[in-house]
Amino acid sequence: MFRNFTIDRCYIIAEIGGNFTRFEEAREMIDAAAATGADAVKLQTYRADTIASRAAIFDMENTGVVSQHELFKKYEIDGDLHKAVFDYADRRGLDWFSTPSHESDLAMLEALGVGAHKVGSDDAVNIPFLRSVARTRKPMIVSTGMCTMEEVRESVAAIRAEGVRELILLHAVTSYPTHPEHVNLGAMAAMMREFPDLAVGYSDHTIGTTACICAAAMGARVIEKHFTCDKNAPGPDHMLSADPHEMKAIVDAIRSFEVMRGDGAKHPAASEATTRINNRKSIVMARAATAGEPLTASHLAIKRPGYGIAPKHLEDVIGRRPRQALQADDVLTWEALQ
């Protein structure tokens, strides 16, 4: 799908769309995102006139009650700025793509050569638009905020019917910000069970880093998090965005988890080779015994180290005779017994 997307690691997207209107602002965020170790930056591609009517309002914690059309108009960016941002992200080694909101947005992104398309939760059940995006035959990432599972099934079926082979679903909650009691990461796990052949991840709108890290630990293949260099900057999404310190904490925690996850097989770790000998217990002599003297329970104890006869054989040792005299704390071996 992307140069930074691999099967064995979580793909981390820094969402910068809506957090800039000038190239200089975007460049600063791209530099910062690259420094955190994120895999990609994502924009939002919309025109106020095609995404919202003048009757639409926002009524959320991060916006208050405002006109959607007016807010979108303030933050829409043109094709030239898209190209400059994409080119710079590419030079910094980051994958880049966007969320189109209309067929005209889709056409512009196709002309710019994007390698994939992200569909936002607002269009997760917009079947005509999903079909339009799917007909590009590009990989798709679809957020599923506000959806029932039946709606997700319907949307997936529509996308697959157009021949899309690479599809990623993201659990999301379309509340800005999302508070912990509404995150419901169990729904992400439910989508993994419902669509075992698809990659499933999480698009985060919480404040902080915990939800992203928990989602990755639960198996998210993709994490998308809004990103900013200044959480106090003007604009509705900065407050719920990760700043560079937080994004690096997310990336570092996820990469550490991927190392800690291991291969899933229960076996001694390579680092336990010595401690298996030193820290396990064996049957040892509790008191001295002469050569040929039958061993009784009172002769025996179970202590460290672990290179002697295993404790599970205690009953088998009782009644055996040592080949030579043994002292207290001698570690018993089968070779020492008749």
Buried (B, 14 or more C-beta within 10 A) or exposed (E): BBEBBEEEBBBBBBBBBBBBBEBEBBBBBBEBBBEBBBBBBBBBBBBBBBBBEEEEBBEBEBBEEEBBBEBBBEBBBEEEBBBBBBEBBBEBEBBBBBBBBBEBBBEBBBEBEBEBBBBBBBBBBBBEBBBBBBEBEBBBBBBBBBBEEEBBEBBBEBBEEBEBEBBBBBBBBBBBBBEEEEBEBEBBBBBBEBBEEBBBBBBBBBBBBBBBBBBBBBBBBBBBBBBBBBBEBEBBBBBBBBBBEBBBBBBBBBBEEBEEEEEEEEEEEEEEEEEEEEEBBBBBBBEBBEEEEEBEEEBBBBBBBBEBBEBEBBEEBBEBEBEEEBEEEBBBEEEBBE
